[in-house]
Amino acid sequence: MTHLTHRTQAAAAALLTAILCVAFLAMPASAQDVFTVTGVPVDERAGTTTEAQAAAFRSGQIAAAQALLERLTLPEDRINGGVTSIPADVAQEMVAGLQVADERRSANRYIANMTVNFDARSVRSYLRGQNIPFVESQAARTLVIPVVERDGSAGLWGGSWYEAWLSGAHANALTPFIGLGSRMTGEGDDAVPVGRNVINASIVQSGDEFALRELAALYGVTRVAVITAREGEGIIRASGTVYDFSGPDAVASELESAASQSGYNELARRIVQTAQEGWKREVVVRGGEASEITVSVLYDSIGQWRSLQRAITGASLISNARLDAVTTTGAVMTITHRGERAQLVRELAQRGARLEEERGLGWVARPRN
């Protein structure tokens, strides 16, 4: 067995500490996904195709800006601030880029679906200038297991309900949802959705914790939502259960039911919208002074340290996180945050970090799982 000298051990520890510090400094301030709006339909007519396309790009950017405004803010705050929509010229100035898909053209018409990327700093600056509270931090991702009940039987793999979540249309929401089948194993004709051999409709509807935990691990999430849709009399209704596996014990909560006469995609959108509004109400801050706390961040590996970094630096309530000291097993940080301490605890819990006050140690942050 090779034995390290004290000097070698000290050098290795110093190198690891340097890596930890560099990793912290390289962490982004927050996720940018929420500033991207996908699936914006445009359909414009004009004298020429070029004019129709230009008009479509303008209208698409304005519609995307409206969708972003509604994503980041609450209705009462928009009304109180007197900003129920973003002016067209302001919206266009915020755009950082756009992509189009499913283009169709004629002599005087342009049809497409747009994805619009907004500049985060411009959006923040505008909302702060209008004194409108906003939320930009995403909650933990949720894997949706979409079950359809029809004629006394339940189906899972395939169909319109399955495709509605598989589209990825809700990955940029403040409460991001990803669909079963969004990860594949194998290649080409041999590719199969991850989890195909783990679950079926009866297993997930029975709430089999072992199978659901296994599926969550395969998709890299800690939250799984089993959502069952039922058709009847021209209306599709959905209800379900959300399972949280971020802690040692599973926590199950009922999902708020939803209904739609406009199809499965609209039903999925309504479920995400309801979850998003609830998340905003939990973490939004209206005025108040910033608070500063010293936090001991404890971890067992570089992987855990990086996860805690992402949780802390990505939290919308945290305006500054200063690294005061770091070792191979822990760090000391000074955190400046807005809002109540309980709000910060809830947001960090959603992001995978457990923040609590401990006797003799003060405030401590650890991985939730």
C-alpha positions as CSV (number, residue, x, y, z in Angstrom):
1,M,0.0,0.0,0.0
2,T,1.3,3.5,-0.9
3,H,1.5,5.9,2.1
4,L,1.4,9.6,1.5
5,T,3.7,11.9,3.4
6,H,2.3,14.7,5.5
7,R,3.7,17.1,2.8
8,T,2.0,15.2,0.0
9,Q,-1.3,15.0,2.0
10,A,-1.2,18.7,2.6
11,A,-0.5,19.4,-1.1
12,A,-3.4,17.2,-2.1
13,A,-5.7,18.9,0.3
14,A,-4.6,22.3,-0.9
15,L,-5.2,21.3,-4.5
16,L,-8.6,20.0,-3.7
17,T,-9.5,23.2,-1.8
18,A,-8.3,25.2,-4.8
19,I,-10.5,23.2,-7.1
20,L,-13.5,23.7,-4.8
21,C,-12.9,27.5,-4.8
22,V,-12.6,27.7,-8.6
23,A,-15.7,25.6,-8.9
24,F,-17.6,28.1,-6.7
25,L,-16.3,31.1,-8.6
26,A,-17.3,29.5,-11.9
27,M,-20.9,28.9,-10.8
28,P,-23.6,30.9,-12.7
29,A,-25.7,33.4,-10.8
30,S,-28.9,31.8,-11.8
31,A,-30.4,29.5,-14.4
32,Q,-31.3,31.2,-17.7
33,D,-33.9,28.7,-18.9
34,V,-36.8,30.7,-17.5
35,F,-35.9,33.6,-19.9
36,T,-36.6,31.4,-22.9
37,V,-40.2,31.1,-24.3
38,T,-40.9,28.2,-26.6
39,G,-43.8,27.2,-28.9
40,V,-45.0,30.7,-29.9
41,P,-47.2,30.3,-33.0
42,V,-47.1,33.1,-35.6
43,D,-49.3,33.5,-38.7
44,E,-49.1,36.8,-40.6
45,R,-50.2,38.0,-44.0
46,A,-48.7,41.0,-45.9
47,G,-47.9,42.2,-49.5
48,T,-45.0,39.8,-49.8
49,T,-43.5,36.8,-48.1
50,T,-40.7,38.9,-46.7
51,E,-43.1,41.5,-45.2
52,A,-45.2,38.7,-43.8
53,Q,-42.2,37.1,-42.2
54,A,-41.0,40.4,-40.7
55,A,-44.5,41.0,-39.3
56,A,-44.6,37.5,-37.8
57,F,-41.2,38.0,-36.1
58,R,-42.5,41.2,-34.5
59,S,-45.8,39.7,-33.3
60,G,-44.0,36.6,-32.1
61,Q,-41.5,38.6,-30.0
62,I,-44.3,40.6,-28.5
63,A,-46.4,37.5,-27.7
64,A,-43.3,35.8,-26.2
65,A,-42.6,38.9,-24.0
66,Q,-46.2,38.8,-22.7
67,A,-45.8,35.1,-21.9
68,L,-42.5,35.8,-20.1
69,L,-44.1,38.6,-18.1
70,E,-46.9,36.3,-17.0
71,R,-44.4,33.6,-16.1
72,L,-42.2,35.7,-13.9
73,T,-44.8,37.8,-12.1
74,L,-48.2,37.5,-10.3
75,P,-51.4,39.1,-11.7
76,E,-52.0,41.4,-8.7
77,D,-48.4,42.7,-8.9
78,R,-48.8,43.5,-12.6
79,I,-52.1,45.3,-11.9
80,N,-50.7,47.2,-8.9
81,G,-47.7,48.2,-11.0
82,G,-49.8,49.3,-14.0
83,V,-47.9,46.9,-16.3
84,T,-50.3,44.3,-17.7
85,S,-48.2,44.1,-20.9
86,I,-44.7,45.0,-22.1
87,P,-44.6,47.7,-24.8
88,A,-43.7,46.4,-28.2
89,D,-40.5,48.5,-28.6
90,V,-39.3,47.4,-25.1
91,A,-40.1,43.7,-25.8
92,Q,-38.0,43.8,-29.0
93,E,-35.1,45.4,-27.2
94,M,-35.1,42.6,-24.7
95,V,-34.8,39.8,-27.3
96,A,-31.4,38.1,-27.4
97,G,-32.2,35.6,-30.1
98,L,-34.8,33.5,-31.7
99,Q,-35.3,30.3,-33.6
100,V,-38.1,29.2,-35.9
101,A,-39.5,25.8,-36.7
102,D,-42.3,24.3,-38.9
103,E,-42.1,27.2,-41.4
104,R,-44.7,27.5,-44.1
105,R,-44.7,30.3,-46.7
106,S,-46.8,31.5,-49.6
107,A,-46.8,34.6,-51.7
108,N,-48.2,36.8,-48.9
109,R,-48.3,34.6,-45.8
110,Y,-45.8,33.3,-43.2
111,I,-46.6,30.6,-40.6
112,A,-44.1,29.2,-38.0
113,N,-43.5,28.3,-34.4
114,M,-40.9,30.5,-32.6
115,T,-38.6,30.1,-29.7
116,V,-37.5,33.5,-28.3
117,N,-34.5,34.0,-26.0
118,F,-34.6,37.1,-23.8
119,D,-31.7,38.9,-22.2
120,A,-32.0,38.2,-18.5
121,R,-30.3,41.5,-17.5
122,S,-32.7,43.5,-19.7
123,V,-35.7,41.8,-18.3
124,R,-34.6,42.2,-14.7
125,S,-33.8,45.9,-15.3
126,Y,-37.2,46.6,-16.8
127,L,-39.2,44.8,-14.0
128,R,-37.2,46.5,-11.3
129,G,-37.6,49.8,-13.0
130,Q,-41.4,49.3,-12.9
131,N,-41.3,48.2,-9.2
132,I,-42.8,44.8,-10.1
133,P,-41.8,41.9,-7.9
134,F,-40.7,38.9,-10.0
135,V,-39.4,35.3,-9.5
136,E,-36.8,33.8,-11.7
137,S,-35.7,30.8,-9.7
138,Q,-37.0,27.4,-10.8
139,A,-38.3,24.8,-8.5
140,A,-37.0,21.3,-8.6
141,R,-37.8,19.4,-11.8
142,T,-40.8,17.1,-11.8
143,L,-41.0,13.9,-13.9
144,V,-44.6,13.4,-15.1
145,I,-45.9,9.8,-15.5
146,P,-49.0,10.4,-17.6
147,V,-51.7,7.7,-17.2
148,V,-54.9,7.6,-19.3
149,E,-58.0,5.8,-18.0
150,R,-60.5,4.8,-20.7
151,D,-63.3,2.1,-20.7
152,G,-62.2,0.7,-17.4
153,S,-58.6,0.2,-18.3
154,A,-55.4,2.3,-17.8
155,G,-52.7,3.0,-20.3
156,L,-49.3,4.6,-20.0
157,W,-46.7,4.4,-22.8
158,G,-48.0,6.3,-25.8
159,G,-51.0,8.4,-26.8
160,S,-51.8,12.1,-26.8
161,W,-51.4,12.5,-23.0
162,Y,-48.0,10.9,-23.1
163,E,-47.0,13.2,-26.1
164,A,-48.2,16.3,-24.4
165,W,-45.6,15.9,-21.7
166,L,-42.9,14.4,-23.9
167,S,-42.8,17.6,-26.1
168,G,-40.6,19.4,-23.6
169,A,-42.9,22.5,-23.7
170,H,-42.8,22.9,-19.9
171,A,-39.1,22.6,-19.2
172,N,-38.6,26.4,-19.1
173,A,-41.4,27.0,-16.6
174,L,-40.6,28.2,-13.1
175,T,-41.9,24.8,-12.1
176,P,-40.3,22.7,-14.8
177,F,-41.9,19.4,-15.8
178,I,-40.3,16.7,-18.0
179,G,-42.1,13.8,-19.6
180,L,-41.7,10.1,-19.2
181,G,-39.8,8.9,-22.2
182,S,-37.7,12.1,-22.5
183,R,-34.7,10.0,-21.9
184,M,-33.8,7.1,-24.1
185,T,-31.5,4.1,-23.8
186,G,-29.9,2.5,-26.9
187,E,-29.6,4.0,-30.4
188,G,-31.6,4.1,-33.6
189,D,-34.2,1.4,-34.0
190,D,-33.0,-0.2,-30.7
191,A,-33.7,3.0,-28.6
192,V,-36.3,2.5,-25.9
193,P,-37.6,5.0,-23.3
194,V,-35.9,4.9,-20.0
195,G,-38.0,3.1,-17.4
196,R,-40.0,1.0,-19.9
197,N,-39.0,-2.2,-17.9
198,V,-39.5,-0.6,-14.5
199,I,-43.2,0.6,-14.5
200,N,-46.6,0.2,-16.0
201,A,-49.9,1.9,-15.3
202,S,-51.0,-0.4,-12.5
203,I,-47.6,-0.1,-10.7
204,V,-47.6,3.7,-10.7
205,Q,-51.3,4.0,-9.8
206,S,-50.7,1.7,-6.8
207,G,-48.0,4.2,-5.6
208,D,-45.2,1.6,-5.6
209,E,-42.5,3.6,-3.8
210,F,-39.6,1.3,-4.8
211,A,-40.5,1.5,-8.5
212,L,-41.1,5.3,-8.4
213,R,-37.8,5.9,-6.6
214,E,-36.0,3.8,-9.2
215,L,-37.6,5.8,-12.0
216,A,-36.7,9.1,-10.4
217,A,-33.1,8.1,-10.1
218,L,-33.0,7.0,-13.7
219,Y,-34.3,10.5,-14.8
220,G,-32.1,12.4,-12.3
221,V,-35.0,14.0,-10.4
222,T,-36.3,13.8,-6.9
223,R,-40.0,14.6,-7.7
224,V,-42.4,12.4,-9.6
225,A,-46.0,13.2,-10.5
226,V,-48.4,10.4,-11.4
227,I,-51.1,12.3,-13.3
228,T,-54.2,10.4,-14.5
229,A,-56.4,11.8,-17.3
230,R,-60.0,10.7,-17.9
231,E,-62.2,11.6,-20.9
232,G,-65.9,12.1,-20.7
233,E,-68.7,14.3,-22.2
234,G,-66.2,16.3,-24.2
235,I,-64.1,17.2,-21.2
236,I,-60.7,15.8,-20.1
237,R,-60.1,15.8,-16.4
238,A,-56.8,15.1,-14.7
239,S,-55.8,14.5,-11.1
240,G,-52.8,12.9,-9.5
241,T,-50.2,12.6,-6.8
242,V,-46.7,14.2,-6.5
243,Y,-44.0,12.1,-4.8
244,D,-41.0,13.9,-3.3
245,F,-38.0,11.6,-2.8
246,S,-35.5,14.4,-1.8
247,G,-35.4,13.2,1.8
248,P,-35.0,9.8,3.4
249,D,-38.8,9.4,3.6
250,A,-41.1,9.8,0.6
251,V,-43.6,12.6,0.9
252,A,-46.8,12.4,-1.2
253,S,-49.1,15.3,-1.9
254,E,-52.2,15.6,-4.0
255,L,-51.9,17.5,-7.3
256,E,-54.6,20.2,-7.8
257,S,-57.1,18.8,-10.3
258,A,-57.6,20.4,-13.8
259,A,-60.0,20.1,-16.7
260,S,-60.0,21.1,-20.4
261,Q,-62.2,21.0,-23.4
262,S,-59.3,21.9,-25.7
263,G,-57.2,18.8,-25.6
264,Y,-54.3,17.2,-23.8
265,N,-51.8,20.0,-24.5
266,E,-54.0,22.6,-23.0
267,L,-54.7,20.4,-20.0
268,A,-50.9,20.0,-19.4
269,R,-50.4,23.7,-19.7
270,R,-53.1,24.4,-17.1
271,I,-51.5,22.0,-14.6
272,V,-48.1,23.6,-15.1
273,Q,-49.6,27.1,-14.8
274,T,-51.3,26.3,-11.5
275,A,-48.0,24.8,-10.1
276,Q,-46.1,27.8,-11.3
277,E,-48.5,30.3,-9.7
278,G,-48.2,28.4,-6.4
279,W,-44.4,28.5,-6.5
280,K,-44.3,32.2,-7.2
281,R,-46.5,32.9,-4.2
282,E,-44.2,30.9,-2.0
283,V,-41.0,32.7,-2.9
284,V,-42.0,36.2,-4.2
285,V,-40.7,39.1,-2.1
286,R,-42.4,42.5,-2.0
287,G,-40.1,45.1,-0.5
288,G,-38.4,44.7,2.8
289,E,-34.7,44.9,3.9
290,A,-32.1,42.4,2.9
291,S,-30.8,40.1,5.7
292,E,-27.3,38.6,6.1
293,I,-26.5,35.2,7.7
294,T,-23.4,33.1,8.0
295,V,-23.9,29.5,6.9
296,S,-21.8,26.4,7.4
297,V,-22.1,24.3,4.2
298,L,-21.3,20.7,4.9
299,Y,-20.7,18.0,2.3
300,D,-19.0,14.6,1.8
301,S,-17.8,15.0,-1.8
302,I,-17.1,17.5,-4.5
303,G,-20.3,16.4,-6.2
304,Q,-22.3,17.4,-3.1
305,W,-20.4,20.7,-2.9
306,R,-21.3,21.5,-6.4
307,S,-24.9,20.6,-5.9
308,L,-25.1,22.9,-2.8
309,Q,-23.4,25.7,-4.9
310,R,-26.1,25.4,-7.5
311,A,-28.8,25.5,-4.9
312,I,-27.4,28.6,-3.2
313,T,-26.2,30.6,-6.1
314,G,-29.3,29.9,-8.1
315,A,-31.8,30.9,-5.4
316,S,-33.8,33.9,-6.4
317,L,-34.0,35.1,-2.8
318,I,-30.2,35.2,-2.5
319,S,-28.6,38.4,-3.9
320,N,-25.0,37.6,-2.8
321,A,-23.2,34.5,-1.5
322,R,-19.6,35.2,-0.4
323,L,-17.3,32.3,0.2
324,D,-15.3,33.0,3.4
325,A,-13.6,29.6,3.9
326,V,-13.5,26.2,2.3
327,T,-12.1,22.8,3.1
328,T,-12.6,19.3,1.7
329,T,-15.6,18.7,3.9
330,G,-17.1,22.1,4.5
331,A,-17.3,25.7,3.7
332,V,-18.4,28.9,5.4
333,M,-20.4,31.4,3.4
334,T,-22.0,34.8,4.1
335,I,-25.4,34.9,2.4
336,T,-27.4,38.1,1.7
337,H,-31.0,37.3,1.0
338,R,-34.4,39.0,0.7
339,G,-37.7,37.8,2.2
340,E,-38.4,35.8,5.3
341,R,-36.0,33.2,6.5
342,A,-38.8,30.6,6.2
343,Q,-39.1,31.5,2.5
344,L,-35.4,30.9,2.0
345,V,-35.6,27.6,3.7
346,R,-38.4,26.5,1.4
347,E,-36.7,27.7,-1.8
348,L,-33.4,26.0,-0.9
349,A,-35.3,22.8,-0.1
350,Q,-36.9,22.8,-3.5
351,R,-33.4,23.2,-4.9
352,G,-32.0,20.2,-3.0
353,A,-30.4,21.9,0.0
354,R,-31.6,21.6,3.7
355,L,-31.0,24.8,5.6
356,E,-31.6,24.7,9.3
357,E,-30.4,26.3,12.5
358,E,-28.4,23.9,14.8
359,R,-27.3,24.4,18.3
360,G,-23.6,25.1,18.5
361,L,-23.3,25.5,14.8
362,G,-25.7,28.2,13.8
363,W,-27.2,28.0,10.3
364,V,-26.1,24.9,8.4
365,A,-26.8,23.8,4.8
366,R,-26.6,20.2,3.8
367,P,-27.8,18.1,0.8
368,R,-31.4,17.1,1.3
369,N,-30.9,13.4,0.3
